[in-house]
């Protein structure tokens, strides 16, 4: 019986692989050859299969259904799933072997345990579900800590603003951005536009404080040719017309005069306007955003700003807090600008921890704009790859906490001033290479610098 096993490297054998579960049956369904791996799926020894009828094995429940009858019936390759007496599910492939007369002489079958494949499939499905969940969480985290052209929403105040922005960005509603100069009102306005239904349209920014009142109407509404002395012959399109299909952003709107406020109110209400010198109305199609660093409610009370215009603008007010009131954003912004500006100027720079701690204590009256400018200055002027407090401009060394002077209590005014002067000179000496540079920075003469350095032995 052992001679009926398939032998390796035998040219007479149909299949050379002996590790798989392979069987050969004749046209009567009798198993005439098996591999050494046969029977493992069915819980029997391979020798016990030789000479047995597949029909008999099917009746006994060793496997079901038998593949041989299907191959004989269809006269072609057949693939099916068997259920074995062991409870396993077996994927079986049967291949007919034809003789010279075109009849089937033998059927070669090989099988695989698909139970393992099903386990793998279930595992892959679970992995896909987990990846989808993780991706969803990452998207949520990315939205919760969004970066808007330098604006980072890590503080709770900015997260609230970001959430409001996400809710209204696809709606053509007027948004009034409030906050001190430099907090990022323009950046937020651009982000709202680029994530709105008008993102494919233009973003027209108008600085209301930068345009002289005498030419504001001509610049804003445009003018017809020859409308006034110096006007172009073909006329000129104004900002209101340029914003067609997009977003019109009116920055520093609180600086407009009462006369221009009235003109703007009518323009917003009617959504149409006339060019200077024109007689034909021009329809406006825009999404309005406005910004100011003024307290418009107080300006209305003081009769410096029209109440009706204020209500037109104050549909969705967003007040951006100053940088000194959102320390979480300050820390993130410092490193954001470090990466952004270092990449821009192709300079690898790192920040010393003491420098970061110092930056977190400053007032930042210029807010994000001031921070960005300082970071760029530090990155392009620092001599070493690690930026330290010594690289800070002189004026930023002077913004020390009052607590630093507590230990001077009990000293005379002369002694206190002397200690302060000595500290200033030491810092200046670290920053500048020559006494002339120190003198220019401190606003005193070079001989005075030499004399004071000698006086304080520094």
C-alpha positions in Angstrom: 0.0 0.0 0.0 2.9 2.4 0.7 3.8 2.2 -3.0 0.6 4.1 -3.7 1.9 7.2 -1.8 3.1 10.0 -4.1 6.9 10.0 -4.1 9.0 13.1 -4.4 11.0 13.9 -7.5 9.2 11.2 -9.4 8.6 12.1 -13.0 5.6 9.7 -13.1 3.7 11.5 -10.4 1.0 14.0 -11.3 2.0 16.5 -8.5 5.4 16.9 -7.0 4.3 18.7 -3.8 3.9 16.3 -0.9 3.2 18.7 1.9 -0.3 19.6 0.7 -3.5 17.5 1.1 -3.7 16.0 -2.4 -5.7 13.0 -3.5 -6.3 11.2 -6.8 -9.4 9.2 -7.5 -10.4 7.2 -10.6 -13.6 7.6 -12.5 -15.4 5.3 -10.1 -14.6 7.5 -7.2 -12.0 5.2 -5.6 -9.0 6.9 -4.0 -6.0 5.5 -5.7 -3.2 7.9 -4.5 -2.8 10.3 -1.6 -0.1 12.6 -0.4 1.4 12.3 3.1 -0.6 15.4 4.1 -3.9 13.8 3.1 -6.4 13.1 5.8 -5.2 15.7 8.3 -8.2 17.9 7.6 -10.5 15.0 8.2 -8.9 13.6 11.3 -7.7 10.3 9.7 -4.5 8.8 8.6 -3.7 9.0 4.9 -3.3 5.2 4.6 -6.9 4.7 5.7 -8.1 6.7 2.7 -6.5 4.5 0.0 -8.9 2.2 -1.8 -11.9 3.9 -0.2 -14.8 5.2 -2.2 -15.5 8.9 -1.9 -19.2 8.1 -2.0 -18.8 5.8 1.0 -16.7 8.5 2.9 -19.4 11.0 2.1 -22.2 8.8 3.5 -20.1 8.2 6.7 -19.7 12.0 7.1 -15.9 12.1 6.8 -16.5 15.0 4.3 -19.5 16.5 2.5 -20.0 17.0 -0.3 -17.6 14.8 -2.3 -15.9 16.7 -5.2 -15.3 13.7 -7.6 -19.0 13.4 -8.6 -19.1 17.2 -9.4 -16.0 17.0 -11.6 -17.4 13.9 -13.4 -20.7 15.7 -13.9 -19.3 19.1 -15.1 -16.2 17.7 -16.8 -14.2 20.7 -15.8 -12.3 22.2 -12.8 -14.6 22.5 -9.8 -14.1 24.4 -6.5 -16.3 23.9 -3.5 -16.3 24.1 0.3 -16.5 20.8 2.2 -17.5 20.4 5.8 -15.3 17.8 7.5 -16.2 15.5 10.4 -13.7 17.5 12.5 -15.9 20.6 12.1 -13.5 22.3 9.8 -14.4 24.0 6.5 -12.2 22.8 3.7 -11.7 24.5 0.4 -11.4 21.8 -2.3 -10.3 22.1 -5.9 -11.0 19.2 -8.3 -9.3 18.9 -11.7 -10.2 16.3 -14.3 -7.5 14.3 -16.1 -8.7 13.1 -19.6 -7.5 10.1 -21.6 -6.9 10.0 -25.4 -10.6 9.2 -25.9 -11.6 12.4 -24.2 -13.0 10.6 -21.1 -12.1 11.3 -17.5 -9.6 8.8 -16.2 -8.7 10.4 -12.9 -9.6 13.4 -10.7 -6.9 15.2 -8.8 -8.1 17.2 -5.8 -6.2 19.4 -3.3 -7.6 21.1 -0.3 -7.0 23.9 2.2 -8.4 24.5 5.6 -10.5 27.7 5.1 -11.3 27.9 8.8 -7.9 29.6 9.2 -8.7 31.8 6.2 -12.0 32.8 7.8 -10.1 33.7 11.0 -7.7 35.8 9.1 -10.6 37.4 7.2 -12.3 38.3 10.5 -9.0 39.6 11.8 -8.5 41.8 8.7 -12.1 43.0 9.1 -11.4 44.0 12.7 -8.2 45.7 11.7 -10.0 47.7 9.0 -12.7 48.7 11.5 -10.0 49.7 14.0 -8.1 51.7 11.3 -11.4 53.4 10.4 -12.0 54.3 14.1 -8.4 55.6 14.5 -8.7 57.7 11.3 -12.0 59.1 12.6 -10.4 60.0 15.9 -7.4 61.5 14.2 -9.7 63.6 12.0 -11.5 64.8 15.1 -8.2 65.6 16.9 -7.0 67.4 13.8 -10.1 69.5 13.9 -9.8 70.1 17.6 -6.3 71.5 17.2 -6.6 73.2 13.8 -4.0 75.4 12.4 -5.3 78.4 10.5 -2.4 80.1 8.8 -0.6 80.5 12.1 -3.6 80.4 14.4 -3.7 77.4 16.7 -6.7 76.3 18.6 -5.3 74.6 21.6 -6.8 76.8 24.3 -10.5 76.3 25.2 -11.4 79.8 23.9 -9.9 79.1 20.5 -11.5 75.7 20.4 -14.9 77.3 20.9 -14.2 79.7 18.1 -13.0 76.9 15.8 -16.2 74.9 16.6 -18.4 77.9 15.7 -16.4 78.5 12.5 -16.9 74.8 11.5 -20.7 75.2 11.9 -21.0 78.4 9.9 -18.3 78.1 7.2 -20.7 76.7 4.6 -23.5 79.3 5.3 -23.6 82.8 3.7 -23.9 84.5 7.0 -22.1 87.7 8.0 -19.3 87.2 10.6 -17.8 90.0 12.7 -14.3 89.3 13.9 -13.3 91.1 17.1 -10.0 91.4 18.9 -6.8 93.3 19.4 -4.5 94.1 16.6 -2.4 91.1 15.6 -4.5 88.4 17.1 -5.2 86.8 13.7 -8.5 88.2 12.5 -7.3 88.3 8.8 -6.0 84.8 9.0 -9.3 83.5 10.4 -11.2 85.4 7.7 -9.1 83.7 5.0 -9.7 80.3 6.6 -13.5 80.8 6.7 -13.4 81.7 3.0 -11.2 78.8 1.9 -13.5 76.4 3.7 -16.8 77.8 2.5 -19.0 77.2 -0.5 -17.4 80.3 -2.1 -13.9 79.0 -1.8 -13.5 78.9 -5.6 -14.4 82.6 -5.8 -12.1 85.6 -4.9 -11.2 86.7 -1.4 -11.1 90.5 -1.5 -9.7 92.2 1.6 -10.3 95.9 2.1 -8.4 97.8 4.9 -10.9 100.5 5.7 -8.4 102.5 7.7 -5.8 102.5 4.9 -7.9 104.2 2.2 -8.3 108.0 2.4 -11.9 109.0 2.8 -11.8 111.2 -0.2 -11.2 108.3 -2.6 -12.8 105.5 -0.6 -16.0 105.4 -2.7 -14.1 105.3 -5.9 -11.9 102.5 -4.7 -14.7 100.5 -3.1 -17.5 100.9 -5.7 -15.3 101.7 -8.7 -15.9 104.5 -11.2 -16.9 105.2 -14.8 -14.4 106.7 -17.2 -14.0 110.5 -16.8 -16.1 110.5 -13.5 -13.6 112.9 -11.9 -10.3 114.6 -12.6 -7.6 112.0 -12.9 -10.0 109.1 -13.5 -9.0 106.5 -16.1 -10.7 106.8 -19.4 -12.0 103.2 -19.3 -13.1 103.5 -15.7 -12.1 101.1 -12.9 -13.7 98.1 -11.1 -14.0 98.6 -7.4 -13.5 96.1 -4.5 -17.3 95.4 -4.3 -17.4 94.3 -7.9 -14.2 92.3 -7.6 -15.7 90.2 -4.8 -18.5 88.8 -7.1 -19.0 85.1 -6.3 -16.5 85.2 -3.4 -15.9 86.8 0.0 -15.6 90.5 0.8 -13.6 91.1 4.0 -13.8 94.6 5.5 -10.9 94.9 7.9 -10.7 97.8 10.5 -14.3 98.6 9.7 -14.6 100.6 13.0 -12.4 103.3 11.4 -14.9 104.3 8.8 -16.4 107.8 9.0 -20.2 108.3 9.6 -20.7 109.3 5.9 -19.0 106.1 4.6 -20.9 104.0 7.2 -24.2 105.2 5.7 -23.0 104.3 2.2 -21.8 100.9 3.4 -25.1 100.2 5.2 -27.1 100.8 2.0 -24.7 98.7 0.0 -25.1 95.7 2.4 -28.9 96.1 2.6 -29.5 96.4 -1.1 -26.8 94.1 -2.4 -26.3 96.5 -5.3 -24.4 99.8 -5.9 -23.5 102.4 -8.4 -20.1 103.1 -9.7 -18.9 106.7 -9.1 -20.3 108.7 -12.0 -22.4 105.7 -13.1 -26.2 105.5 -13.6 -26.6 101.8 -14.0 -26.9 99.6 -10.8 -24.5 96.8 -10.3 -25.7 93.7 -8.4 -23.4 92.5 -5.7 -22.8 88.8 -4.9 -20.6 88.2 -2.0 -20.2 86.7 1.5 -19.5 89.5 4.0 -16.8 89.3 6.7 -15.8 92.2 8.8 -13.2 92.9 11.5 -12.2 95.5 14.0 -10.1 96.0 17.1 -12.5 98.6 18.5 -15.3 98.0 20.9 -18.2 98.7 18.5 -20.9 98.6 21.3 -19.1 101.4 23.1 -18.6 103.2 19.8 -22.4 103.0 19.2 -23.1 104.4 22.6 -20.7 107.2 21.9 -22.5 107.8 18.6 -19.2 107.1 16.7 -20.6 104.1 14.9 -24.1 103.6 13.4 -26.3 101.2 15.4 -28.1 99.9 12.3 -24.8 99.1 10.6 -23.6 97.4 13.8 -26.6 95.1 13.9 -26.1 94.3 10.2 -22.5 93.2 10.9 -23.0 91.6 14.3 -24.8 88.5 13.1 -22.2 86.0 14.2 -19.6 87.8 16.4 -16.3 86.0 17.1 -14.0 87.6 19.7 -10.5 86.4 19.5 -8.7 86.7 22.9 -5.3 88.3 23.1 -2.3 85.9 23.1 -1.4 86.7 26.7 -4.7 85.2 27.8 -4.2 81.9 26.0 -0.9 80.4 27.1 -1.7 77.0 25.5 -1.8 78.6 22.1 1.3 80.7 22.9 3.4 77.5 23.5 2.1 75.8 20.4 2.6 79.0 18.3 6.2 79.4 19.3 7.0 75.9 18.0 4.8 76.3 15.0 6.7 79.4 13.9 10.0 77.8 14.7 9.2 75.0 12.3 7.6 77.2 9.6 10.2 79.9 9.5 13.2 77.6 9.9 11.9 75.7 6.8 11.3 79.0 4.9 14.9 80.2 5.4 16.4 76.7 5.3 17.9 77.0 8.8 17.8 74.3 11.4 17.1 76.0 14.8 16.1 74.8 18.2 14.9 76.8 21.3 16.6 76.6 24.6 14.1 75.7 27.4 15.0 78.9 29.4 14.2 81.0 26.3 10.8 79.3 25.9 10.0 79.9 29.6 10.9 83.5 29.2 8.8 83.9 26.0 5.8 82.5 27.9 6.0 85.2 30.5 6.0 88.2 28.1 3.0 90.4 27.5 2.9 90.2 23.7 1.0 93.4 23.1 1.4 92.8 19.4 -0.1 89.3 19.8 0.5 86.7 17.1 2.0 89.2 14.6 4.6 90.3 17.2 5.5 86.7 18.0 5.9 85.7 14.4 8.2 88.7 13.7 10.3 88.0 16.8 10.7 84.3 15.9 11.8 85.2 12.4 14.3 87.7 13.8 15.7 85.1 16.1 16.0 82.4 13.5 17.8 84.6 10.9 20.1 86.4 13.3 21.1 83.7 15.7 24.7 82.4 15.3 24.1 79.0 16.8 21.7 76.2 16.0 20.2 76.5 19.6 18.6 79.9 20.2 19.0 81.1 23.8 17.9 84.1 25.9 21.1 85.9 24.9 19.8 86.0 21.3 16.8 88.1 22.4 16.6 91.7 21.4 17.4 94.1 24.3 13.8 95.3 24.7 12.6 91.7 25.4 15.1 91.4 28.2 13.6 94.4 29.9 10.2 92.7 30.2 11.1 91.1 33.5 8.6 90.1 36.2 8.2 92.4 39.1 8.9 89.5 41.4 12.6 89.6 40.3 13.0 92.8 42.2 11.5 91.5 45.5 14.9 90.5 46.8 16.0 94.2 46.6 13.7 95.3 49.3 15.4 97.0 52.2 18.1 98.5 49.9 18.4 102.2 49.2 17.2 103.7 45.9 20.8 104.2 44.8 21.7 100.6 45.5 18.5 99.3 43.7 19.2 101.5 40.6 22.9 100.4 40.7 21.8 96.7 40.7 19.4 97.3 37.8 22.0 99.2 35.8 24.6 96.4 36.3 22.1 93.8 35.2 21.3 95.8 32.1 25.0 96.2 31.2 25.7 92.5 31.7 22.8 91.6 29.3 24.0 94.1 26.8 27.5 92.8 26.9 26.3 89.3 26.1 24.3 90.6 23.2 26.8 93.0 21.6 30.4 92.5 20.6 31.7 96.1 21.1 31.2 99.0 23.5 30.0 101.1 20.6 27.2 98.7 19.8 26.2 98.6 23.5 26.2 102.4 23.6 24.0 102.6 20.5 21.5 100.1 22.0 21.3 101.8 25.4 21.3 105.3 24.0 24.4 106.5 25.9 27.9 107.5 24.9 30.7 104.9 24.3 32.9 106.4 27.1 29.9 106.1 29.5 29.6 102.4 28.6 33.3 101.9 29.3 33.2 103.8 32.6 30.1 101.9 33.8 31.5 98.5 32.8 34.6 99.2 34.8 32.5 100.5 37.7 30.5 97.3 38.0 33.4 95.1 37.1 31.5 93.4 34.3 
